[in-house]
Amino acid sequence: MDKFKATFLVFSLVIIHAGGGLCASRPSVHENTIAGSADSPLPYSVELPEKSLLQKEPPSLDKLIIVSGADNIPDDKSKLISYDENIYLFAVVKDTRGNHYLGYDHSLPPMLKIGNKKYTITNGSLKRWKKELWGPLEINWYRIMPIMKPSYPESDYEWYSNVFTEGPDEGKFQAFGVIEYKQEPLGQKGWMINPKKDVGTVRFRAEVNYQGRIISSPGQEDPSQPFHLAANDYDKGIKPTVHRISRLSNHENKLIRYVEALRGVPWSWGTAYKIAGKPDQHQADLTNPISIECSDLIISALRAMGNKNLVYTSALELARGVYTKPIDERTFRLATLDIFEDWVPKGISFHNGFYYLCGKGKIKIFDLDFTIERDIESPSANYLDIAISKNGKIFIINETKNLEREIEILNLEAKVEKIIRPKVERTLTLDGQIYTTQEELRPQGIGVDDEGSSIYLLTSDSLHIFDLDGNLQKKIRLEKLYDPFVPVGFLSVEENLVYVPVYEKEVLIYNLSGKIVNSMTLPDAVFGLDVDQNRYYLVATSPFRIEIRRLDGTFVRDSEEKLIDQDGEDAVVRIGSSEDSLQVGDLILSGEEGEGVSHALVFYEDTNSNQFLDRFDELIYAGHEGVMISTVEEKLGSRYFMLKRIDRSVLKID
């Protein structure tokens, strides 16, 4: 603890005999340091207590107190601290004579507060432990955390509850449930520890075994109790006498920083006031958080931010406008889409704001909202892959009834302008003679250059480039294709780069020399692939859907789900900084069909930065495992929800 040694050296005492006592001189102490503060009683020169006789008999210890601090005078109060704040915990032992001891030497603070009373080395109210006379003290530290659900639930409901969980009185207050706690020893020992910077709420206990007696700070373990704590440390949950550190997160949003300070606090259905009418005695309050429910999590965070008079309320009341105002007057829900209706898509191409997908018997064209624009029917066709040039020509591989593969060139009105049957020359040596023959190619994937003057065909492990008359211009061997990467059969060409999806959910990116220059891993296997303007346009499977991703693989949107309003109309919730946009820290209040709002959640992150709400975005909320983060899809599913913003004219939020 060099930090405290350094500051205490400021007290460095030049001991001289002065009459019947001892005199100490020291330079001034910097204000608000652990060694002293502006209100310190220590003058520049002080009288120290006379040390005529050293106490040889060991003190009779009867109490251990935890104090904590950083660059201020440590005290015995629990704390709510910022993410970066350093915190030290100190074990202070007290004997039956009322003497308080901290440490063996000047490496630990010379001053502290217990119960608002100041104890200092200089006036003798705080002392150092004389280990050379009384022996060393082995001080062990413990971390106390709640067990997140009861070991023996009283009903089919597996979690903590203060209310009836079944029957005619379901949801009505029954009694305070018993919260169970567990303790684990910390690796750090001794008079002082510097605990990990864990976001959330943690409680601590220190213990010393001296002369056969165990002395513990509040929170001693007692397996005979249903809550596993000594009875005098429990009242409807762990008492505030057990030393607590609640650490904020470093999230950019202030409300969420305080919400995350409640990590490690268990869920309890029907979290309520311990003393009726006193918000600071609510079980969720950050003065001593015991358990949380959804709206309690938000109100507790707001109270800790400075809204001390804020009364705890329900998700339904938040939805009705208590402390909130609407972002959008509509209600919303996620709707599942099946845009293919049992038709299996294969290749895909994106052109001028439309998705073109090919498959057996047709080409389907969708607009940006995945609404069907039109079908190009060709019942006898079996289209395998598609590409569209910038000048609007459709290039498509068609496997005919004879299993031959030909390249059809169509205009955007689906009129066939040309058919090419690409061939390559094969050579055969027989009896010393070289024979050549033309062999039709069986391409799997197709791409086209911007001008639509060169056709790129993927066959086995090679890329063949043809002109529009079917003449082979170049053959390029693609490295590592089939050994070890097996292509799924599709191709895209963009800005002299060749994109080949392969099994194992990867896309290999080649230059026109056939060398791999990059690769990208996707979460699902893909079949159809197009690349345009820094986006992947994919035909993804399980279920079949159109999916758009950035070139780094991050998700943008897909056709699997869409947002609709209460009238069933397509809706978009914009994410941004304007008043009518959803912002990080805003509330999402949800409920089941035919029921009222029952759950309050906070918008946590636009995970794909696409600036509109989708199923992959994240919410933070109170759930069965305490403070939880889940996606919109996981938490909302088909539930309806509304968007609310904390009313900043009423509450301190910024």
Secondary structure as GFF3:
##gff-version 3
##sequence-region A 1 654
A	DSSP	alpha_helix	2	8	.	.	.	ID=ss1
A	DSSP	three_ten_helix	9	11	.	.	.	ID=ss2
A	DSSP	beta_strand	16	18	.	.	.	ID=ss3
A	DSSP	beta_strand	21	25	.	.	.	ID=ss4
A	DSSP	beta_strand	45	48	.	.	.	ID=ss5
A	DSSP	beta_strand	61	69	.	.	.	ID=ss6
A	DSSP	beta_strand	79	81	.	.	.	ID=ss7
A	DSSP	beta_strand	88	95	.	.	.	ID=ss8
A	DSSP	beta_strand	100	101	.	.	.	ID=ss9
A	DSSP	beta_strand	111	114	.	.	.	ID=ss10
A	DSSP	beta_strand	117	120	.	.	.	ID=ss11
A	DSSP	beta_strand	126	127	.	.	.	ID=ss12
A	DSSP	alpha_helix	131	134	.	.	.	ID=ss13
A	DSSP	beta_strand	139	146	.	.	.	ID=ss14
A	DSSP	beta_strand	160	161	.	.	.	ID=ss15
A	DSSP	beta_strand	181	189	.	.	.	ID=ss16
A	DSSP	beta_strand	192	193	.	.	.	ID=ss17
A	DSSP	beta_strand	200	210	.	.	.	ID=ss18
A	DSSP	beta_strand	213	216	.	.	.	ID=ss19
A	DSSP	three_ten_helix	231	233	.	.	.	ID=ss20
A	DSSP	beta_strand	243	247	.	.	.	ID=ss21
A	DSSP	alpha_helix	254	260	.	.	.	ID=ss22
A	DSSP	beta_strand	268	269	.	.	.	ID=ss23
A	DSSP	three_ten_helix	279	281	.	.	.	ID=ss24
A	DSSP	alpha_helix	294	304	.	.	.	ID=ss25
A	DSSP	alpha_helix	315	320	.	.	.	ID=ss26
A	DSSP	beta_strand	324	326	.	.	.	ID=ss27
A	DSSP	beta_strand	332	336	.	.	.	ID=ss28
A	DSSP	beta_strand	345	351	.	.	.	ID=ss29
A	DSSP	beta_strand	354	366	.	.	.	ID=ss30
A	DSSP	beta_strand	372	388	.	.	.	ID=ss31
A	DSSP	beta_strand	394	399	.	.	.	ID=ss32
A	DSSP	beta_strand	405	410	.	.	.	ID=ss33
A	DSSP	beta_strand	416	420	.	.	.	ID=ss34
A	DSSP	beta_strand	423	430	.	.	.	ID=ss35
A	DSSP	beta_strand	433	440	.	.	.	ID=ss36
A	DSSP	beta_strand	445	448	.	.	.	ID=ss37
A	DSSP	beta_strand	454	459	.	.	.	ID=ss38
A	DSSP	beta_strand	462	467	.	.	.	ID=ss39
A	DSSP	beta_strand	472	477	.	.	.	ID=ss40
A	DSSP	beta_strand	492	494	.	.	.	ID=ss41
A	DSSP	beta_strand	497	502	.	.	.	ID=ss42
A	DSSP	beta_strand	506	510	.	.	.	ID=ss43
A	DSSP	beta_strand	516	521	.	.	.	ID=ss44
A	DSSP	beta_strand	526	532	.	.	.	ID=ss45
A	DSSP	beta_strand	535	540	.	.	.	ID=ss46
A	DSSP	beta_strand	545	550	.	.	.	ID=ss47
A	DSSP	beta_strand	555	558	.	.	.	ID=ss48
A	DSSP	beta_strand	561	565	.	.	.	ID=ss49
A	DSSP	beta_strand	570	571	.	.	.	ID=ss50
A	DSSP	beta_strand	587	591	.	.	.	ID=ss51
A	DSSP	beta_strand	597	605	.	.	.	ID=ss52
A	DSSP	beta_strand	618	623	.	.	.	ID=ss53
A	DSSP	beta_strand	626	631	.	.	.	ID=ss54
A	DSSP	alpha_helix	632	636	.	.	.	ID=ss55
A	DSSP	beta_strand	640	646	.	.	.	ID=ss56
###
